[in-house]
Amino acid sequence: MAHVISEECIKCAACEAECPVNAISEGDNQYVIDPDTCIDCAACTDVCPVGAISEA
């Protein structure tokens, strides 16, 4: 199951740099995760300083 980024995202880009498959990109108001690309490794959840990433 892919991960999602909530509205608590502060657009720090820590998650984007950590994603091994480049599933995370900058959206208009927050970063977003492409569910078709996400491999559910959870690397992004460990680096998010505000805990804005969770399983969908």
mmJSON file of the N, C-alpha and C atoms, coordinates in Angstrom:
{"data_MODEL":{"atom_site":{
"group_PDB":["ATOM","ATOM","ATOM","ATOM","ATOM","ATOM","ATOM","ATOM","ATOM","ATOM","ATOM","ATOM","ATOM","ATOM","ATOM","ATOM","ATOM","ATOM","ATOM","ATOM","ATOM","ATOM","ATOM","ATOM","ATOM","ATOM","ATOM","ATOM","ATOM","ATOM","ATOM","ATOM","ATOM","ATOM","ATOM","ATOM","ATOM","ATOM","ATOM","ATOM","ATOM","ATOM","ATOM","ATOM","ATOM","ATOM","ATOM","ATOM","ATOM","ATOM","ATOM","ATOM","ATOM","ATOM","ATOM","ATOM","ATOM","ATOM","ATOM","ATOM","ATOM","ATOM","ATOM","ATOM","ATOM","ATOM","ATOM","ATOM","ATOM","ATOM","ATOM","ATOM","ATOM","ATOM","ATOM","ATOM","ATOM","ATOM","ATOM","ATOM","ATOM","ATOM","ATOM","ATOM","ATOM","ATOM","ATOM","ATOM","ATOM","ATOM","ATOM","ATOM","ATOM","ATOM","ATOM","ATOM","ATOM","ATOM","ATOM","ATOM","ATOM","ATOM","ATOM","ATOM","ATOM","ATOM","ATOM","ATOM","ATOM","ATOM","ATOM","ATOM","ATOM","ATOM","ATOM","ATOM","ATOM","ATOM","ATOM","ATOM","ATOM","ATOM","ATOM","ATOM","ATOM","ATOM","ATOM","ATOM","ATOM","ATOM","ATOM","ATOM","ATOM","ATOM","ATOM","ATOM","ATOM","ATOM","ATOM","ATOM","ATOM","ATOM","ATOM","ATOM","ATOM","ATOM","ATOM","ATOM","ATOM","ATOM","ATOM","ATOM","ATOM","ATOM","ATOM","ATOM","ATOM","ATOM","ATOM","ATOM","ATOM","ATOM","ATOM","ATOM","ATOM","ATOM","ATOM","ATOM"],
"id":[1,2,3,4,5,6,7,8,9,10,11,12,13,14,15,16,17,18,19,20,21,22,23,24,25,26,27,28,29,30,31,32,33,34,35,36,37,38,39,40,41,42,43,44,45,46,47,48,49,50,51,52,53,54,55,56,57,58,59,60,61,62,63,64,65,66,67,68,69,70,71,72,73,74,75,76,77,78,79,80,81,82,83,84,85,86,87,88,89,90,91,92,93,94,95,96,97,98,99,100,101,102,103,104,105,106,107,108,109,110,111,112,113,114,115,116,117,118,119,120,121,122,123,124,125,126,127,128,129,130,131,132,133,134,135,136,137,138,139,140,141,142,143,144,145,146,147,148,149,150,151,152,153,154,155,156,157,158,159,160,161,162,163,164,165,166,167,168],
"type_symbol":["N","C","C","N","C","C","N","C","C","N","C","C","N","C","C","N","C","C","N","C","C","N","C","C","N","C","C","N","C","C","N","C","C","N","C","C","N","C","C","N","C","C","N","C","C","N","C","C","N","C","C","N","C","C","N","C","C","N","C","C","N","C","C","N","C","C","N","C","C","N","C","C","N","C","C","N","C","C","N","C","C","N","C","C","N","C","C","N","C","C","N","C","C","N","C","C","N","C","C","N","C","C","N","C","C","N","C","C","N","C","C","N","C","C","N","C","C","N","C","C","N","C","C","N","C","C","N","C","C","N","C","C","N","C","C","N","C","C","N","C","C","N","C","C","N","C","C","N","C","C","N","C","C","N","C","C","N","C","C","N","C","C","N","C","C","N","C","C"],
"label_atom_id":["N","CA","C","N","CA","C","N","CA","C","N","CA","C","N","CA","C","N","CA","C","N","CA","C","N","CA","C","N","CA","C","N","CA","C","N","CA","C","N","CA","C","N","CA","C","N","CA","C","N","CA","C","N","CA","C","N","CA","C","N","CA","C","N","CA","C","N","CA","C","N","CA","C","N","CA","C","N","CA","C","N","CA","C","N","CA","C","N","CA","C","N","CA","C","N","CA","C","N","CA","C","N","CA","C","N","CA","C","N","CA","C","N","CA","C","N","CA","C","N","CA","C","N","CA","C","N","CA","C","N","CA","C","N","CA","C","N","CA","C","N","CA","C","N","CA","C","N","CA","C","N","CA","C","N","CA","C","N","CA","C","N","CA","C","N","CA","C","N","CA","C","N","CA","C","N","CA","C","N","CA","C","N","CA","C","N","CA","C","N","CA","C","N","CA","C"],
"label_alt_id":[null,null,null,null,null,null,null,null,null,null,null,null,null,null,null,null,null,null,null,null,null,null,null,null,null,null,null,null,null,null,null,null,null,null,null,null,null,null,null,null,null,null,null,null,null,null,null,null,null,null,null,null,null,null,null,null,null,null,null,null,null,null,null,null,null,null,null,null,null,null,null,null,null,null,null,null,null,null,null,null,null,null,null,null,null,null,null,null,null,null,null,null,null,null,null,null,null,null,null,null,null,null,null,null,null,null,null,null,null,null,null,null,null,null,null,null,null,null,null,null,null,null,null,null,null,null,null,null,null,null,null,null,null,null,null,null,null,null,null,null,null,null,null,null,null,null,null,null,null,null,null,null,null,null,null,null,null,null,null,null,null,null,null,null,null,null,null,null],
"label_comp_id":["MET","MET","MET","ALA","ALA","ALA","HIS","HIS","HIS","VAL","VAL","VAL","ILE","ILE","ILE","SER","SER","SER","GLU","GLU","GLU","GLU","GLU","GLU","CYS","CYS","CYS","ILE","ILE","ILE","LYS","LYS","LYS","CYS","CYS","CYS","ALA","ALA","ALA","ALA","ALA","ALA","CYS","CYS","CYS","GLU","GLU","GLU","ALA","ALA","ALA","GLU","GLU","GLU","CYS","CYS","CYS","PRO","PRO","PRO","VAL","VAL","VAL","ASN","ASN","ASN","ALA","ALA","ALA","ILE","ILE","ILE","SER","SER","SER","GLU","GLU","GLU","GLY","GLY","GLY","ASP","ASP","ASP","ASN","ASN","ASN","GLN","GLN","GLN","TYR","TYR","TYR","VAL","VAL","VAL","ILE","ILE","ILE","ASP","ASP","ASP","PRO","PRO","PRO","ASP","ASP","ASP","THR","THR","THR","CYS","CYS","CYS","ILE","ILE","ILE","ASP","ASP","ASP","CYS","CYS","CYS","ALA","ALA","ALA","ALA","ALA","ALA","CYS","CYS","CYS","THR","THR","THR","ASP","ASP","ASP","VAL","VAL","VAL","CYS","CYS","CYS","PRO","PRO","PRO","VAL","VAL","VAL","GLY","GLY","GLY","ALA","ALA","ALA","ILE","ILE","ILE","SER","SER","SER","GLU","GLU","GLU","ALA","ALA","ALA"],
"label_asym_id":["A","A","A","A","A","A","A","A","A","A","A","A","A","A","A","A","A","A","A","A","A","A","A","A","A","A","A","A","A","A","A","A","A","A","A","A","A","A","A","A","A","A","A","A","A","A","A","A","A","A","A","A","A","A","A","A","A","A","A","A","A","A","A","A","A","A","A","A","A","A","A","A","A","A","A","A","A","A","A","A","A","A","A","A","A","A","A","A","A","A","A","A","A","A","A","A","A","A","A","A","A","A","A","A","A","A","A","A","A","A","A","A","A","A","A","A","A","A","A","A","A","A","A","A","A","A","A","A","A","A","A","A","A","A","A","A","A","A","A","A","A","A","A","A","A","A","A","A","A","A","A","A","A","A","A","A","A","A","A","A","A","A","A","A","A","A","A","A"],
"label_entity_id":["1","1","1","1","1","1","1","1","1","1","1","1","1","1","1","1","1","1","1","1","1","1","1","1","1","1","1","1","1","1","1","1","1","1","1","1","1","1","1","1","1","1","1","1","1","1","1","1","1","1","1","1","1","1","1","1","1","1","1","1","1","1","1","1","1","1","1","1","1","1","1","1","1","1","1","1","1","1","1","1","1","1","1","1","1","1","1","1","1","1","1","1","1","1","1","1","1","1","1","1","1","1","1","1","1","1","1","1","1","1","1","1","1","1","1","1","1","1","1","1","1","1","1","1","1","1","1","1","1","1","1","1","1","1","1","1","1","1","1","1","1","1","1","1","1","1","1","1","1","1","1","1","1","1","1","1","1","1","1","1","1","1","1","1","1","1","1","1"],
"label_seq_id":[1,1,1,2,2,2,3,3,3,4,4,4,5,5,5,6,6,6,7,7,7,8,8,8,9,9,9,10,10,10,11,11,11,12,12,12,13,13,13,14,14,14,15,15,15,16,16,16,17,17,17,18,18,18,19,19,19,20,20,20,21,21,21,22,22,22,23,23,23,24,24,24,25,25,25,26,26,26,27,27,27,28,28,28,29,29,29,30,30,30,31,31,31,32,32,32,33,33,33,34,34,34,35,35,35,36,36,36,37,37,37,38,38,38,39,39,39,40,40,40,41,41,41,42,42,42,43,43,43,44,44,44,45,45,45,46,46,46,47,47,47,48,48,48,49,49,49,50,50,50,51,51,51,52,52,52,53,53,53,54,54,54,55,55,55,56,56,56],
"pdbx_PDB_ins_code":[null,null,null,null,null,null,null,null,null,null,null,null,null,null,null,null,null,null,null,null,null,null,null,null,null,null,null,null,null,null,null,null,null,null,null,null,null,null,null,null,null,null,null,null,null,null,null,null,null,null,null,null,null,null,null,null,null,null,null,null,null,null,null,null,null,null,null,null,null,null,null,null,null,null,null,null,null,null,null,null,null,null,null,null,null,null,null,null,null,null,null,null,null,null,null,null,null,null,null,null,null,null,null,null,null,null,null,null,null,null,null,null,null,null,null,null,null,null,null,null,null,null,null,null,null,null,null,null,null,null,null,null,null,null,null,null,null,null,null,null,null,null,null,null,null,null,null,null,null,null,null,null,null,null,null,null,null,null,null,null,null,null,null,null,null,null,null,null],
"Cartn_x":[0.847,0.0,0.898,0.607,1.409,1.236,2.186,2.118,1.508,1.016,0.458,1.035,1.03,1.523,0.321,0.196,-0.962,-0.711,-1.728,-1.649,-0.643,-0.167,0.841,2.218,2.356,3.615,4.097,5.38,5.966,6.871,6.826,7.598,9.097,9.634,11.069,11.901,11.289,11.919,12.765,12.756,13.53,13.067,11.766,11.223,11.585,11.556,11.861,13.275,14.213,15.615,15.815,14.975,15.128,14.492,13.534,12.794,13.685,13.837,14.729,14.169,12.859,12.252,11.68,12.01,11.562,10.049,9.318,7.862,7.31,8.175,7.727,8.109,7.146,7.394,6.686,7.11,6.528,5.204,4.17,2.863,2.664,1.47,1.185,1.343,0.737,0.743,1.546,1.928,2.674,3.307,4.173,4.737,3.699,3.774,2.831,3.592,2.956,3.55,2.719,3.379,2.712,2.468,1.214,0.932,1.332,1.426,1.823,3.327,4.09,5.544,6.043,5.334,5.715,5.857,6.967,7.201,6.964,6.401,6.044,7.246,8.367,9.574,9.596,8.8,8.666,9.917,10.836,12.031,11.658,10.626,10.187,9.622,8.941,8.318,9.355,10.508,11.553,12.205,12.179,12.859,11.93,10.63,9.685,9.72,10.114,10.237,8.918,7.809,6.51,5.548,6.009,5.172,3.995,4.193,3.103,2.901,3.682,3.584,3.094,2.082,1.531,1.096,0.726,0.217,-1.17,-1.457,-2.774,-3.843],
"Cartn_y":[-1.178,0.0,1.249,2.163,3.38,4.29,5.157,6.149,7.436,8.278,9.571,10.651,11.875,13.022,13.902,14.253,15.026,16.532,17.29,18.752,19.34,18.551,19.023,19.218,18.783,18.909,20.363,20.548,21.892,22.148,21.252,21.381,21.538,20.717,20.775,19.972,19.058,18.218,17.073,16.844,15.738,14.4,14.233,12.968,12.726,13.772,13.637,13.109,13.634,13.21,11.769,11.299,9.964,8.856,9.179,8.164,7.467,6.133,5.412,5.239,5.47,5.275,6.561,7.691,9.017,9.112,8.579,8.623,9.923,10.742,11.961,13.183,14.079,15.308,16.479,17.678,18.873,19.211,19.33,19.741,21.226,21.712,23.128,23.561,22.819,23.213,22.291,21.137,20.158,19.155,18.31,17.242,16.138,15.385,14.304,13.033,11.898,10.599,9.934,9.521,8.799,7.368,6.977,5.633,4.503,4.787,3.755,3.509,4.462,4.342,3.924,4.316,4.023,2.523,2.112,0.693,0.358,1.287,1.069,0.725,1.368,1.089,1.869,2.935,3.771,4.596,4.705,5.525,6.983,7.44,8.829,9.133,8.159,8.411,8.683,8.068,8.232,9.619,10.274,11.57,12.777,12.57,13.688,14.312,15.588,16.219,16.518,16.495,16.806,15.618,14.452,13.253,13.324,13.965,14.162,13.004,11.93,10.824,9.577,8.931,7.709,6.773,5.542,4.599,5.023,4.82,5.192,4.263],
"Cartn_z":[0.0,0.0,0.0,-0.849,-0.985,0.227,0.418,1.478,0.928,1.827,1.449,2.345,1.829,2.58,2.915,4.189,4.643,4.517,4.867,4.807,5.797,6.738,7.69,7.034,5.786,5.039,5.047,5.384,5.414,4.21,3.248,1.99,2.23,3.122,3.414,2.414,1.683,0.654,1.2,2.492,3.061,2.5,2.33,1.831,0.37,-0.411,-1.84,-2.044,-1.273,-1.394,-0.926,-0.019,0.558,-0.273,-1.126,-1.877,-2.909,-2.796,-3.713,-5.129,-5.309,-6.625,-7.211,-6.611,-7.088,-7.227,-6.226,-6.241,-5.66,-5.06,-4.387,-5.213,-5.364,-6.111,-5.432,-5.781,-5.184,-5.85,-5.045,-5.529,-5.283,-5.5,-5.311,-3.855,-2.929,-1.52,-0.622,-1.142,-0.356,-1.313,-0.777,-1.596,-1.746,-2.829,-3.104,-3.473,-3.221,-3.536,-4.635,-5.704,-6.794,-6.32,-6.114,-5.593,-6.535,-7.819,-8.782,-8.765,-8.254,-8.209,-6.83,-5.792,-4.403,-4.184,-3.564,-3.291,-1.814,-1.055,0.339,1.218,0.961,1.746,3.06,3.147,4.343,4.671,3.753,4.002,4.242,3.573,3.702,5.084,5.688,6.987,8.062,7.96,8.965,8.924,7.797,7.677,7.767,7.751,7.817,9.209,9.305,10.63,11.319,10.574,11.171,11.156,10.747,10.739,9.799,8.648,7.698,6.727,6.854,5.905,6.625,6.034,6.611,5.496,5.889,4.9,4.463,3.191,2.65,3.156],
"occupancy":[1.0,1.0,1.0,1.0,1.0,1.0,1.0,1.0,1.0,1.0,1.0,1.0,1.0,1.0,1.0,1.0,1.0,1.0,1.0,1.0,1.0,1.0,1.0,1.0,1.0,1.0,1.0,1.0,1.0,1.0,1.0,1.0,1.0,1.0,1.0,1.0,1.0,1.0,1.0,1.0,1.0,1.0,1.0,1.0,1.0,1.0,1.0,1.0,1.0,1.0,1.0,1.0,1.0,1.0,1.0,1.0,1.0,1.0,1.0,1.0,1.0,1.0,1.0,1.0,1.0,1.0,1.0,1.0,1.0,1.0,1.0,1.0,1.0,1.0,1.0,1.0,1.0,1.0,1.0,1.0,1.0,1.0,1.0,1.0,1.0,1.0,1.0,1.0,1.0,1.0,1.0,1.0,1.0,1.0,1.0,1.0,1.0,1.0,1.0,1.0,1.0,1.0,1.0,1.0,1.0,1.0,1.0,1.0,1.0,1.0,1.0,1.0,1.0,1.0,1.0,1.0,1.0,1.0,1.0,1.0,1.0,1.0,1.0,1.0,1.0,1.0,1.0,1.0,1.0,1.0,1.0,1.0,1.0,1.0,1.0,1.0,1.0,1.0,1.0,1.0,1.0,1.0,1.0,1.0,1.0,1.0,1.0,1.0,1.0,1.0,1.0,1.0,1.0,1.0,1.0,1.0,1.0,1.0,1.0,1.0,1.0,1.0,1.0,1.0,1.0,1.0,1.0,1.0],
"B_iso_or_equiv":[0.0,0.0,0.0,0.0,0.0,0.0,0.0,0.0,0.0,0.0,0.0,0.0,0.0,0.0,0.0,0.0,0.0,0.0,0.0,0.0,0.0,0.0,0.0,0.0,0.0,0.0,0.0,0.0,0.0,0.0,0.0,0.0,0.0,0.0,0.0,0.0,0.0,0.0,0.0,0.0,0.0,0.0,0.0,0.0,0.0,0.0,0.0,0.0,0.0,0.0,0.0,0.0,0.0,0.0,0.0,0.0,0.0,0.0,0.0,0.0,0.0,0.0,0.0,0.0,0.0,0.0,0.0,0.0,0.0,0.0,0.0,0.0,0.0,0.0,0.0,0.0,0.0,0.0,0.0,0.0,0.0,0.0,0.0,0.0,0.0,0.0,0.0,0.0,0.0,0.0,0.0,0.0,0.0,0.0,0.0,0.0,0.0,0.0,0.0,0.0,0.0,0.0,0.0,0.0,0.0,0.0,0.0,0.0,0.0,0.0,0.0,0.0,0.0,0.0,0.0,0.0,0.0,0.0,0.0,0.0,0.0,0.0,0.0,0.0,0.0,0.0,0.0,0.0,0.0,0.0,0.0,0.0,0.0,0.0,0.0,0.0,0.0,0.0,0.0,0.0,0.0,0.0,0.0,0.0,0.0,0.0,0.0,0.0,0.0,0.0,0.0,0.0,0.0,0.0,0.0,0.0,0.0,0.0,0.0,0.0,0.0,0.0,0.0,0.0,0.0,0.0,0.0,0.0],
"pdbx_formal_charge":[null,null,null,null,null,null,null,null,null,null,null,null,null,null,null,null,null,null,null,null,null,null,null,null,null,null,null,null,null,null,null,null,null,null,null,null,null,null,null,null,null,null,null,null,null,null,null,null,null,null,null,null,null,null,null,null,null,null,null,null,null,null,null,null,null,null,null,null,null,null,null,null,null,null,null,null,null,null,null,null,null,null,null,null,null,null,null,null,null,null,null,null,null,null,null,null,null,null,null,null,null,null,null,null,null,null,null,null,null,null,null,null,null,null,null,null,null,null,null,null,null,null,null,null,null,null,null,null,null,null,null,null,null,null,null,null,null,null,null,null,null,null,null,null,null,null,null,null,null,null,null,null,null,null,null,null,null,null,null,null,null,null,null,null,null,null,null,null],
"auth_seq_id":[1,1,1,2,2,2,3,3,3,4,4,4,5,5,5,6,6,6,7,7,7,8,8,8,9,9,9,10,10,10,11,11,11,12,12,12,13,13,13,14,14,14,15,15,15,16,16,16,17,17,17,18,18,18,19,19,19,20,20,20,21,21,21,22,22,22,23,23,23,24,24,24,25,25,25,26,26,26,27,27,27,28,28,28,29,29,29,30,30,30,31,31,31,32,32,32,33,33,33,34,34,34,35,35,35,36,36,36,37,37,37,38,38,38,39,39,39,40,40,40,41,41,41,42,42,42,43,43,43,44,44,44,45,45,45,46,46,46,47,47,47,48,48,48,49,49,49,50,50,50,51,51,51,52,52,52,53,53,53,54,54,54,55,55,55,56,56,56],
"auth_comp_id":["MET","MET","MET","ALA","ALA","ALA","HIS","HIS","HIS","VAL","VAL","VAL","ILE","ILE","ILE","SER","SER","SER","GLU","GLU","GLU","GLU","GLU","GLU","CYS","CYS","CYS","ILE","ILE","ILE","LYS","LYS","LYS","CYS","CYS","CYS","ALA","ALA","ALA","ALA","ALA","ALA","CYS","CYS","CYS","GLU","GLU","GLU","ALA","ALA","ALA","GLU","GLU","GLU","CYS","CYS","CYS","PRO","PRO","PRO","VAL","VAL","VAL","ASN","ASN","ASN","ALA","ALA","ALA","ILE","ILE","ILE","SER","SER","SER","GLU","GLU","GLU","GLY","GLY","GLY","ASP","ASP","ASP","ASN","ASN","ASN","GLN","GLN","GLN","TYR","TYR","TYR","VAL","VAL","VAL","ILE","ILE","ILE","ASP","ASP","ASP","PRO","PRO","PRO","ASP","ASP","ASP","THR","THR","THR","CYS","CYS","CYS","ILE","ILE","ILE","ASP","ASP","ASP","CYS","CYS","CYS","ALA","ALA","ALA","ALA","ALA","ALA","CYS","CYS","CYS","THR","THR","THR","ASP","ASP","ASP","VAL","VAL","VAL","CYS","CYS","CYS","PRO","PRO","PRO","VAL","VAL","VAL","GLY","GLY","GLY","ALA","ALA","ALA","ILE","ILE","ILE","SER","SER","SER","GLU","GLU","GLU","ALA","ALA","ALA"],
"auth_asym_id":["A","A","A","A","A","A","A","A","A","A","A","A","A","A","A","A","A","A","A","A","A","A","A","A","A","A","A","A","A","A","A","A","A","A","A","A","A","A","A","A","A","A","A","A","A","A","A","A","A","A","A","A","A","A","A","A","A","A","A","A","A","A","A","A","A","A","A","A","A","A","A","A","A","A","A","A","A","A","A","A","A","A","A","A","A","A","A","A","A","A","A","A","A","A","A","A","A","A","A","A","A","A","A","A","A","A","A","A","A","A","A","A","A","A","A","A","A","A","A","A","A","A","A","A","A","A","A","A","A","A","A","A","A","A","A","A","A","A","A","A","A","A","A","A","A","A","A","A","A","A","A","A","A","A","A","A","A","A","A","A","A","A","A","A","A","A","A","A"],
"auth_atom_id":["N","CA","C","N","CA","C","N","CA","C","N","CA","C","N","CA","C","N","CA","C","N","CA","C","N","CA","C","N","CA","C","N","CA","C","N","CA","C","N","CA","C","N","CA","C","N","CA","C","N","CA","C","N","CA","C","N","CA","C","N","CA","C","N","CA","C","N","CA","C","N","CA","C","N","CA","C","N","CA","C","N","CA","C","N","CA","C","N","CA","C","N","CA","C","N","CA","C","N","CA","C","N","CA","C","N","CA","C","N","CA","C","N","CA","C","N","CA","C","N","CA","C","N","CA","C","N","CA","C","N","CA","C","N","CA","C","N","CA","C","N","CA","C","N","CA","C","N","CA","C","N","CA","C","N","CA","C","N","CA","C","N","CA","C","N","CA","C","N","CA","C","N","CA","C","N","CA","C","N","CA","C","N","CA","C","N","CA","C","N","CA","C","N","CA","C"],
"pdbx_PDB_model_num":[1,1,1,1,1,1,1,1,1,1,1,1,1,1,1,1,1,1,1,1,1,1,1,1,1,1,1,1,1,1,1,1,1,1,1,1,1,1,1,1,1,1,1,1,1,1,1,1,1,1,1,1,1,1,1,1,1,1,1,1,1,1,1,1,1,1,1,1,1,1,1,1,1,1,1,1,1,1,1,1,1,1,1,1,1,1,1,1,1,1,1,1,1,1,1,1,1,1,1,1,1,1,1,1,1,1,1,1,1,1,1,1,1,1,1,1,1,1,1,1,1,1,1,1,1,1,1,1,1,1,1,1,1,1,1,1,1,1,1,1,1,1,1,1,1,1,1,1,1,1,1,1,1,1,1,1,1,1,1,1,1,1,1,1,1,1,1,1]
}}}
